[in-house]
Amino acid sequence: MSTALQVIDPEGGLPAALVERLDAAAARSASTGRPDETLTAELGQAGLFGVAVPAAYGGFGGDATLVNHVVAEVARVNPSAAIMLFQHYAVSARIDEWGDEAQQARLLPALAKGDLLAASGWSEPGVGAAKKRLNTTAQRLPDGRWRLDGAKSFTTSAGVAGLYLILARTSDSVDESSSGYGSDGQTFFLVPAGDEGLRPDLSLDLIGMRGSATGFVSLHGCVVGDEDRLGPVGEATRIIATVRRTGATLGAVSLGIAAALLDLTVEQIKRRRQPPDGVTCFRLVDLATRIEATRAVIDRAGRRDAADPGLATLHSKLFATETAEQVGVEVARLLGSAGYVVANRINGLMADARAVAHMGPTNDLCRELVSATWLG
């Protein structure tokens, strides 16, 4: 795991060879709208898949601070790869926290080694950000197995992942009055990609995150064993409630994007014949200050030392996504017509920045969760 070892220093960056591969893959995906499966394999082989897996299972045993750092550094070069890694880390952490010994022994070594990329299937068409009324159902069969039927939308790593964490309804109980994420009677299942009832669909042509393999996943007669259930039946909300308290935050993706936007802008301004005037220099410094403030917020979330770590994580996502979008708008103004061409990578990064705000929990849901905590 030499690559993972090289990015453990919070001040350190990625190895130059990996940066080159990430950059080249980002360029190809921007053109094709497809994930670079060769890069995915290389990330696994380099040891990055195991960052959030305990050392006892062959991983690095990294905490939220390391997860956020690695995700931000990857996002600085390839946001699509970063969001795929973030989702992989999230599923790995859920298995470590909620899986039984057999599940951990069966799955965590493969997740750490890079043999298995994990994805989350929570979102559904028309259900809403809070996932109250799921259409995907899991029915218990007489032999104790479960049959899953339904469809998931905007699933990152669809068709590339080897394991999907699927949120399904296991009872008709729905509590829409709660201000939380999800509802009573929902359960998580770990579904292998090879299940004949699971079918990914990558027909979405996204504006941003074009290399993230974000698409649909349908489940028709998908039968899994009870050993593939993660956590107690009907209590997925307990698992969901602990996610944001871990300190791992999607804001790390936005931090990397914002830093990349500033890096590219400075590089392009330096290539001009005339040196930048004082106003331009001051505006660049202001953007750098916003990014440093964002880094501090992300670091605080990862340390989990706030009075309410869950709130700190929600705030970090809101602040980081807003910063990335604001930096994008500002750098577009600074570059003027030079940035108004399809080939300029600034435009792809701006689309990536907008995409993170819509990823779960969406920014509006983050605001609802924060306000509910404040107002009781």
N, C-alpha and C positions, 0 to 999 in steps of 0.2 A: 504494500500500500504506500509506495513512495510518494505518489502525488498527494495523497491525503495528508501525509506527514509534512509536506512542504507548505500546506496552506493552513496549518494549525495556528501559526503566529497571527494574531489579530491585525498586525500591521503588514503582513506579508501578502503577496499576490500569487497568481497562478504561475506555474512553470511556462517558459516561453513557448516550448513545443506544443503544450496543450492549448495555449492562447491561439496559436496559429491554426490549430485544428478546429477550435470553437469558432473562430472568425470565418474560416473558409466554409464551414457548415452553415453558419448564419447566412452567408451570401447565397449559397445554393438554395436554402429553404425560402429565402425572400423571393427568389425567382420561381420556384416550383410550388411553393405552398405545402411542401411535404416534409416530414421529419427526416433527418439524416440518421439512418439506423446504424451506419458504421460508427458515427460519433457516439451514439448511445452505448454501443459495445465497448468503445474505447474508454468512456467514462467509468464503466463498470470495471474494466480491467485495470484502470489506474487507481482504483480503490475508493473513488468518490461515492459509490453506492453505499459503502459501509460506514459513513460518517456518523449516522444516528443509531447504529446497531451496537449493542454492548460488546465489549472485548471478549466476553465469554463465548460469543457466537461468531467470532472472527471479524467483528467490526472495530471501529475506532473508539466507540463509546463517547462520542462528542455530545456536549450539552447544547442548549439553545444558542449560546453565544457563538460556538463554532459553526453550528448549522447556518445561522444568519450570515456569518462571515463568508462561508463557502458559497452560499447562494448569491450573495451580493457580488462576489468576485466573478462568478460565472456569468451573472446577469450583465456585468459590465462589458462582456464580449458577446454573449449569446443569451438573451432573455428567454428564448424558447427552451433551451437546455436547462436554464435555471429553474423554470417553473416545473419542468418534468422532475428534476432532482428534488425540489421542495415537496412535491406530492409523494414521491418515493420515500423521503424522510418521514413525512407525516404518517404514512401507513406503517412503516417500520416501527415508529414510536408507539403507535396504537397496539401493535402486536406485542411489543415488549411490555407495555403497561397492562393490557387486558387479556392477552392470549394465555392459554394454559400451557403447561410445560411441553406437552406434545406438539402444540402449534408452534411454539417458539423454537423447539429443536428441529422441526420439519422445515420451517420457512426462513428464520432469521439468518442461518449460514448462507443460504442461497441469495438472500437480499443483500447481504454484506459483500459477498464475493463478486457480485455482478452478473450472476447467472439468472437473476430474476429482477425485473423492473416492476414496481408496484404503482397502481393508479387508484384514484378514488372516484366512485360513481355515486354521487349524491344528488346532483341537480336533475330536474325533470322539466319537460315542456309544460308551462302553465301552472306549475305548483307554487312558484314564488320563491323569493330568497330565503325565507324562514323555514321552508320544507315542512309545512304543517300537514297538508293533505297529499300524501304520496299516492301515486297510482301504481307503483311497482309493489307487488305483493309477494309474500313468501308463505306458502301453505305447507303445513306439516303433513307428511304422508304417513300411512299406517306403519311403515317399516322404520319410522323415525327420521327419515331423510326430509329434505325441504325442496319444494318446487318453486322456483322464482319466475315470475312473469312481469314484464313491463319494459320500460325504456328509460335510458339516462341520456341527458344532453350535456354538451360542453364538458365532456370528460377528457381531461388531459392524458396523453399517452395512449389514447384509444388505438387498438390495432398493433401497438408496439409493446405494451405492458404484458407481463406474463401472469400477473395477479391483480384482481380488481377487488377493492373494498366496496361492496354494494350495500346501500341503505334501502331497506324494504319494510313494508308494513306487514306486521304479523298479527294484528288484531284491528277491529273497527273502531277502537277507542281513539278519539281525536280531541285534544284540548287546545283549541285555538285562542283561548283567553290568555295563555301564558305568553310572556314576552321573550322567551328563550328561542333557541334554534331547535327545530324538530318538534315532535309530539310524542305522547304516550303511545305505546304499542308499536314502536319501530325497533328494528333489530339490524345489526350488521352481519354480513356474510362475506367470507373470503372465497372468491370464485376464480378458479384457474382459467387462463385464457383458452386452454384446450377444451373446455366444456362445449359440447356440440350445441348447447342451447344459448350460448353467448355469441353474439355477432357484432363486431364493430363496424362503423360506417364513417368514413373520412371524407364524405362529400362536401362538408363545409369548406368554403373558400374564405378564410379569415383575412381581415385587414391587418391585424397585429398578431403577434405570437404565431407566425406562419409555420414555424418548424416544430410546434409543440404537439402535433398529432392530436389536436383537440377536435372531438367529433361526437357522434352518437354511439351508444351501446344498447343493443336490444337483447332482451332476455325472454326466450319463448321455450317453456318446458325445460328450463335450466335446473337440473337436479343436483343438489349437493348434500353431503352428509352433515350430520349434526356436529361433527368434528370441524366443520368449516364455518360454524357460527362463531362470531367474535363477541364475547361478553354475554350478559344475561339476556334472555328472551324478553323483548318488549321494553328494554331499558337503554336503547341507543342514546337517548338524551343524556344519560350519565356520562357516556364516553365523550359525546360532543361537548358537554360543559367543561370537560377538563382540557380540551384542545388548546384554547387560547391561553390557559394558565401555564402552559409549557414554556412560553416565551418565544417560541419559533414563530416568525411573522412574515407574511407575504410582503410586508413593507421592505424587506431585504431585497426583493426583486426590484422594487421601485428605486431603492437607493442605488443599486448597480446601474439601472437605466439612466438615472439623473447624472451620475458620475460619467457615464459614457457620453451623454449629450454634451456635457461641459468639455470633456477631453477632445471630442471631435471638433467642437466650435473653436477652441483655442488653437488646435492644429491648423484649421482652415484659415483662421485670421492671421496666423503667423506666416502663411504662404503668400499673403498679399504683398504687393510691392511697397505700399506705404505702411509704416508702423501704425498700430491702433492709436486713436486719440485718447485723451484722458477720460472722456465720458464712457467710451467702450471699455476701457480697462476697469473703471469703477463698477460698471454693470457686471463684468465678469467676476470681479471680487465678490459682489453681492450674491451672485449665484453660487459661488464656492462656499460662502458663509451659510446659505440655506442648506446646502448639501452636508456641511459639517454638522449643522444642527440636527439634520435628519439622522446622521450617523449616531449622534449621541442618543437620540430617542430610540433607535433600533438597539443600541448597546444596552440601554436601560431595560428594555423589554427582555432581552436575552439573559441579563443578570437576574431577573425575577426578584429584585430587591425593592420594588414599589410596594406601597401599602396594599394595593390590589393588583397583582401581576396580570390578571385577566384584562383589566381596564387599560393597563399600560400597553398590552399587546394590541388591543383595539385602537388605541390612540396612535400607536406607531404605524399601523396600516393606513389610517386616515391621513396622518401627516406626511408620510412618505409618498403615497400616491398623489396627493395634492402637490407636493414639491416637484415630483417628476414631471407632472403635466405643466406646471408653471415654468420650470426650467425649459421644457420643450418650446413653449410659446415665446419665451424670451430669446432663446438662441435663434429661433426662426426670424425674429425681428433683427437680431444682430447680423445675421448672414444675408438678409435681404434676398435679392433675386438669385444669388448664388446657391441658396438652399432650396429654391423652388424648382427642383428637378427630381424626377423619379429616382435617378441613380444615387442621389445624396442619401446616405444612411441615416441622416437626421430624421427624415420622414418616417422611416420604418420604426425607429426608436420611439418617436412620438406616438405612433399607433400602438406599440407595445405598452407604453406608459398608460394609455387610456384603457387598455385591456385589463390591467391589474385591478383597476377600480371596480370592475364588474365581476371579479373572481371572488368566490365565497370565503368568508362572509363578505358580501358586497359592501361598498362604502355606506350605502343607506342603511343596511342592516346593522353595520357597526354603530352607526349613530343611534339607531333604535335601542341596541343593547346597552350602550353607554347611558342614554337618557333614562332607560328603565331602571338602571342601577341607581342613578341619582335620585329619581323621583319615586322609587319603590314600586 
